Amino acid sequence: MEEKKTFEDIVSLARRLRAPGGCPWDREQTLGSLRAYVLEEAYEVIQAIELGDTEGLIEELGDFLFQVVFISQIANEEGKFDVGDVTQRLHDKLIRRHPHVFGEKKAKDAEEALRTWNAEKLKEKKGKPDLEEIPRAMPSLMRAQRVGEKAARVGFDWRDISSVLAKVKEEVAELEREIEAGEKDRSREEWGDLVFSVVNLARHLDIDAETTSHGAVEKFIERFSRFEEKAQDGEKEINALSMEQMDEIWEEVKKT
């Protein structure tokens, strides 16, 4: 049986790809050019998890790991840091933020362990506002939910689900007023407020807004595909159907 490759083997490959005589495409890459690939690989990891695709997950995790190694190699060439700095920083952080595992503290459950993690993280921030730590490049729904979570940790939150639901209704009413007034800019702002309130409602319902929204889109795509099939069975172009006919077919699709 062939011996499994190690982390160091992958680091050596990245170094070879970037060296003179290596891959022309890899040699042209910069930290900035790799941004899109990091996001793409992260989403592919998530997709493999959602599909329960074990083989796919192994492959996608490898691709994601290589982004870490490859970016570290470029940074090393620029005299900034190397992959050893990355692994050392991670090693130290994991130990520092888990005193209930590697130290004398104890955590009786996951909630207490999370509090300990956050307390240790707070010591490291050096005065940096908590909300500013949330990456701006995050998907908007995910970022909104993280903002709500962090604000709630210091007590800035709605009391219960009914309070959040009332806020959602309030934002809907405000959006309706701006739409009726023909105020496009104000409508845009109120729409944003509504979405943010809905995300916070999801948080109070213990729903992951990003994942659930993704699932809703996938459900619509699946239903619309069946809608198109049924419409074509009737030998009619969709745009030739009346709204009543479309509604009838759509309801049939939903039932099945």
DARA-V360638 format. One record per helix or strand. SS is the DSSP state (a for helix, b for strand). FROM is the first residue (numbers start at 1). TO is the last residue. Records with the same first field share a line. If there is no record, write none. Layout:
SS = FROM-TO, FROM-TO
This chain:
a = 7-18, 24-28, 35-51, 54-77, 83-96, 99-102, 110-124, 130-133, 140-153, 161-180, 184-204, 209-233, 238-240, 243-255
